[in-house]
Amino acid sequence: MISRFQAGVLFALAAATALGAITTQAKIVYILGGNALTVMLIRFVSTALITGCIVVGRQYWGAGQPVSGAGRGQLRLTLITGVAWSAGMICYLLSVQTVPVSIAALLFYTYPLMVLGVSVAAGNVRLSAALGALFLAAFVGLGLALLNGEIILELKGVALALLAAVGATLTFFIGARVARQVDPFTLTFRVSVIGLVMILPFAQGHIAFPDGTGLVALGGATACYVIGILCQFAALSRLAPASAAFILNFEPVVSILLASGFLGELLTWRQWLGVSLVLLALLASTWIRESRRMN
């Protein structure tokens, strides 16, 4: 029987894989006439509907948490989590309008380092040389994997990407507290409703659905998001925020590998080196944690 930590690692890896698969499918949507706002709106609507039906069904059969049973503190933390996550996604979407996606992605993935910093400051994690080296190695690996061309920096885009990272940091740090009190379906439903309310003003007048295969890709990206966000909150209920955030470094690696396999994007030796460095950091982290648990 697997331990709670091992289950958390598996959920985090599943979340990283599912969320990482969205990028390739989203690119197909864009090529065939869709846009990012449409992808975000559909995934918030679909996730709210799917998880909402599951929550109602579980309550009807007596297997779920009554919504009325939530205390004010829990609802407040859920609201912060939902606003932070949705605002982060909106900021990330807006950032790529002025800076290259690779730059925006690298700036966004400073959030595992931010989560580590907040966890250390809060006294939840004791910073060691090995832990700091692993987080830094993963970030350097992402830099090698993502940066493949001219580096273009624009203040607005950089600021928005960093704000997206702050949103993700709050999601992991505060969301972990909520995830230990609320089941993943209820939490995902609430966060999705908050996200839907936030995205609607941006989406009005900018909805564009893709043609043909693009609709299949849109459905696939939506399904991956539903799975990814559920697994992310399931992981946060079992892992410390820093541990979950660190494993989510695997997400852009999945995106890069799928883009290479399905979109024909060739990887340079530097990108392969970066991917390898991230994977080695993830394996080393898991091995160190398991060694400590066994001892």
Wavefront OBJ file of the C-alpha trace (Angstrom):
o trace
v 0.000 0.000 0.000
v 1.403 3.368 -0.993
v 1.998 6.070 1.614
v 0.234 9.425 1.750
v 3.414 11.090 0.471
v 3.709 8.661 -2.458
v 0.059 9.234 -3.363
v 0.707 12.977 -3.269
v 3.695 12.604 -5.605
v 1.617 10.534 -8.041
v -1.196 13.112 -7.995
v 1.332 15.936 -8.542
v 2.915 14.093 -11.479
v -0.544 13.419 -12.931
v -1.398 17.119 -12.555
v 1.860 18.171 -14.235
v 1.279 15.722 -17.096
v -2.337 16.756 -17.673
v -1.667 20.496 -17.409
v 1.448 20.163 -19.566
v -0.596 18.440 -22.293
v -2.836 21.500 -22.573
v -0.202 23.649 -24.304
v 0.133 21.494 -27.425
v -3.633 21.099 -27.797
v -4.193 24.811 -27.190
v -1.720 25.653 -29.953
v -3.743 23.505 -32.362
v -6.865 25.419 -31.270
v -5.152 28.746 -32.011
v -3.901 27.592 -35.423
v -7.410 26.513 -36.434
v -9.166 29.743 -35.483
v -9.633 29.692 -31.706
v -8.023 31.910 -29.091
v -6.773 31.756 -25.520
v -9.801 33.466 -23.971
v -12.088 30.863 -25.529
v -9.923 28.044 -24.150
v -10.012 29.578 -20.658
v -13.759 30.245 -20.727
v -14.639 26.740 -21.919
v -12.412 25.075 -19.343
v -13.860 27.120 -16.466
v -17.445 26.456 -17.616
v -16.817 22.747 -18.207
v -14.940 22.245 -14.946
v -17.649 24.029 -12.954
v -20.388 21.942 -14.600
v -18.596 18.596 -14.242
v -17.427 19.044 -10.672
v -20.707 20.721 -9.707
v -22.663 17.672 -10.891
v -20.270 15.392 -8.982
v -20.606 17.468 -5.793
v -24.425 17.445 -6.004
v -24.433 13.712 -6.763
v -22.132 12.942 -3.834
v -24.320 14.989 -1.495
v -27.450 13.231 -2.768
v -25.894 9.843 -2.073
v -24.527 11.036 1.253
v -20.865 10.792 0.231
v -19.973 14.456 -0.087
v -19.275 17.429 2.142
v -22.350 19.644 2.696
v -21.727 23.071 1.152
v -23.578 24.718 4.025
v -21.126 23.101 6.428
v -18.252 25.308 5.327
v -17.128 27.851 7.901
v -16.340 31.490 7.145
v -12.612 30.897 7.475
v -12.699 28.030 5.004
v -14.772 30.011 2.503
v -12.437 33.002 2.853
v -9.388 30.864 2.100
v -11.228 29.248 -0.815
v -12.066 32.687 -2.212
v -8.424 33.770 -1.955
v -7.318 30.545 -3.654
v -9.837 30.940 -6.481
v -9.029 34.614 -7.077
v -5.265 33.974 -6.926
v -5.425 31.043 -9.357
v -7.754 32.745 -11.845
v -5.985 36.114 -11.683
v -2.687 34.332 -12.223
v -3.994 32.586 -15.333
v -5.401 35.859 -16.699
v -2.110 37.682 -16.041
v -0.181 34.902 -17.748
v -2.514 35.087 -20.749
v -2.045 38.863 -20.994
v 1.747 38.628 -20.537
v 2.269 36.641 -23.739
v 0.814 39.519 -25.728
v 3.984 41.563 -25.128
v 6.749 39.035 -24.388
v 7.549 35.662 -26.004
v 5.793 32.633 -24.529
v 9.157 31.124 -23.516
v 10.052 34.205 -21.448
v 6.596 34.350 -19.884
v 6.748 30.638 -19.044
v 10.184 30.925 -17.421
v 9.101 33.927 -15.342
v 5.912 32.114 -14.364
v 7.892 29.087 -13.204
v 9.691 31.172 -10.642
v 6.687 30.279 -8.490
v 8.230 27.045 -7.095
v 11.099 29.214 -5.813
v 8.565 31.696 -4.423
v 6.646 28.901 -2.683
v 9.909 27.651 -1.191
v 10.777 31.162 0.022
v 7.358 31.671 1.615
v 7.499 28.215 3.221
v 10.929 28.953 4.709
v 9.812 32.383 5.928
v 6.712 30.840 7.526
v 8.841 28.260 9.284
v 7.206 25.332 7.474
v 10.400 24.241 5.698
v 14.006 24.215 6.859
v 16.177 25.378 3.990
v 19.196 23.161 3.390
v 21.930 23.355 0.788
v 20.590 20.221 -0.932
v 17.012 21.537 -1.078
v 18.088 24.923 -2.405
v 20.332 23.265 -4.995
v 17.478 21.057 -6.245
v 15.078 23.988 -6.694
v 17.779 26.044 -8.403
v 18.782 23.133 -10.674
v 15.174 22.657 -11.768
v 14.830 26.372 -12.559
v 18.105 26.446 -14.507
v 16.943 23.349 -16.389
v 13.708 25.098 -17.329
v 15.706 28.115 -18.489
v 17.808 25.929 -20.793
v 14.719 24.111 -22.075
v 12.492 27.142 -22.629
v 14.865 29.857 -23.831
v 15.735 29.077 -27.430
v 16.102 32.297 -29.345
v 16.230 36.056 -28.889
v 15.380 37.254 -25.405
v 12.859 40.095 -25.586
v 11.886 41.845 -22.367
v 9.061 44.349 -22.026
v 8.251 45.741 -18.586
v 4.480 45.211 -18.744
v 4.767 41.623 -19.950
v 7.460 40.793 -17.380
v 5.352 42.298 -14.582
v 2.258 40.354 -15.653
v 4.192 37.063 -15.839
v 5.615 37.643 -12.363
v 2.138 38.499 -11.052
v 0.976 35.178 -12.517
v 3.760 33.501 -10.539
v 2.585 35.270 -7.373
v -0.939 33.999 -8.074
v 0.337 30.440 -8.389
v 2.362 30.861 -5.183
v -0.733 31.936 -3.245
v -2.685 29.061 -4.786
v -0.160 26.493 -3.589
v 0.483 28.012 -0.170
v -3.086 28.907 0.796
v -4.774 26.270 -1.358
v -2.889 23.557 0.534
v -4.617 24.639 3.745
v -8.046 24.487 2.111
v -7.298 21.206 0.310
v -6.796 19.485 3.671
v -10.308 20.522 4.742
v -12.287 20.227 1.498
v -12.445 17.335 -0.966
v -10.893 18.064 -4.403
v -14.250 18.054 -6.255
v -15.832 20.672 -3.976
v -12.704 22.836 -3.966
v -12.307 22.613 -7.754
v -15.982 23.509 -8.231
v -15.699 26.603 -6.053
v -12.451 27.743 -7.647
v -13.905 27.210 -11.146
v -16.991 29.295 -10.379
v -14.748 32.094 -9.110
v -12.620 31.803 -12.254
v -15.694 31.888 -14.472
v -16.925 35.097 -12.847
v -13.477 36.675 -13.325
v -12.945 35.628 -16.944
v -16.376 36.651 -18.287
v -15.618 40.408 -18.556
v -12.455 39.639 -20.563
v -14.136 37.069 -22.828
v -17.148 39.120 -23.929
v -16.841 39.875 -27.623
v -13.628 37.859 -27.986
v -14.931 34.286 -28.272
v -13.658 32.420 -31.343
v -14.185 28.690 -31.786
v -11.788 26.668 -33.968
v -12.764 24.574 -36.969
v -12.738 20.777 -37.379
v -9.860 19.168 -35.536
v -9.520 22.299 -33.438
v -12.764 21.423 -31.640
v -11.319 18.010 -30.751
v -8.186 19.729 -29.439
v -10.359 22.159 -27.451
v -12.196 19.211 -25.898
v -8.902 17.498 -25.132
v -7.402 20.620 -23.545
v -10.535 21.035 -21.423
v -10.470 17.410 -20.269
v -6.772 17.726 -19.377
v -7.508 20.851 -17.363
v -10.286 19.157 -15.388
v -8.011 16.217 -14.590
v -5.023 18.454 -13.900
v -6.716 20.832 -11.471
v -8.399 17.969 -9.568
v -5.061 16.153 -9.245
v -3.321 19.385 -8.232
v -5.669 19.922 -5.291
v -5.490 16.214 -4.420
v -1.691 16.569 -4.322
v -1.881 19.704 -2.161
v -4.009 17.818 0.366
v -1.167 15.294 0.790
v 2.050 17.253 0.224
v 3.651 20.380 1.582
v 3.191 23.347 -0.804
v 6.928 23.457 -1.642
v 7.003 19.727 -2.486
v 3.951 19.959 -4.750
v 5.230 23.108 -6.479
v 8.619 21.500 -7.056
v 7.080 18.466 -8.784
v 4.986 20.779 -10.982
v 8.274 21.806 -12.644
v 7.574 18.701 -14.712
v 4.662 20.476 -16.462
v 6.669 22.548 -18.996
v 8.846 19.480 -19.692
v 5.692 17.617 -20.757
v 4.683 20.574 -22.932
v 8.074 20.666 -24.651
v 8.185 16.915 -25.294
v 4.612 16.796 -26.643
v 5.272 19.786 -28.904
v 8.294 17.927 -30.249
v 6.325 14.718 -30.792
v 3.056 16.092 -32.209
v 3.887 19.514 -33.632
v 7.275 18.612 -35.071
v 9.159 21.212 -33.017
v 12.788 20.096 -32.988
v 14.662 20.374 -29.701
v 18.225 21.663 -29.574
v 20.920 19.983 -27.503
v 20.570 22.789 -24.965
v 16.854 22.091 -24.580
v 17.517 18.363 -24.144
v 20.100 19.255 -21.501
v 17.525 21.414 -19.714
v 14.862 18.683 -19.834
v 17.373 16.167 -18.474
v 18.381 18.524 -15.656
v 14.761 19.001 -14.565
v 14.104 15.260 -14.617
v 17.278 14.535 -12.650
v 16.320 17.147 -10.046
v 12.862 15.577 -9.683
v 14.293 12.071 -9.351
v 16.916 13.213 -6.851
v 14.280 14.975 -4.746
v 12.059 11.893 -4.622
v 15.016 9.618 -3.833
v 16.201 11.871 -0.985
v 12.705 12.079 0.517
v 12.169 8.305 0.285
v 15.622 7.632 1.800
v 14.787 9.873 4.758
v 11.397 8.179 5.187
v 12.929 4.691 5.162
v 15.572 5.722 7.714
l 1 2 3 4 5 6 7 8 9 10 11 12 13 14 15 16 17 18 19 20 21 22 23 24 25 26 27 28 29 30 31 32 33 34 35 36 37 38 39 40 41 42 43 44 45 46 47 48 49 50 51 52 53 54 55 56 57 58 59 60 61 62 63 64 65 66 67 68 69 70 71 72 73 74 75 76 77 78 79 80 81 82 83 84 85 86 87 88 89 90 91 92 93 94 95 96 97 98 99 100 101 102 103 104 105 106 107 108 109 110 111 112 113 114 115 116 117 118 119 120 121 122 123 124 125 126 127 128 129 130 131 132 133 134 135 136 137 138 139 140 141 142 143 144 145 146 147 148 149 150 151 152 153 154 155 156 157 158 159 160 161 162 163 164 165 166 167 168 169 170 171 172 173 174 175 176 177 178 179 180 181 182 183 184 185 186 187 188 189 190 191 192 193 194 195 196 197 198 199 200 201 202 203 204 205 206 207 208 209 210 211 212 213 214 215 216 217 218 219 220 221 222 223 224 225 226 227 228 229 230 231 232 233 234 235 236 237 238 239 240 241 242 243 244 245 246 247 248 249 250 251 252 253 254 255 256 257 258 259 260 261 262 263 264 265 266 267 268 269 270 271 272 273 274 275 276 277 278 279 280 281 282 283 284 285 286 287 288 289 290 291 292 293 294 295
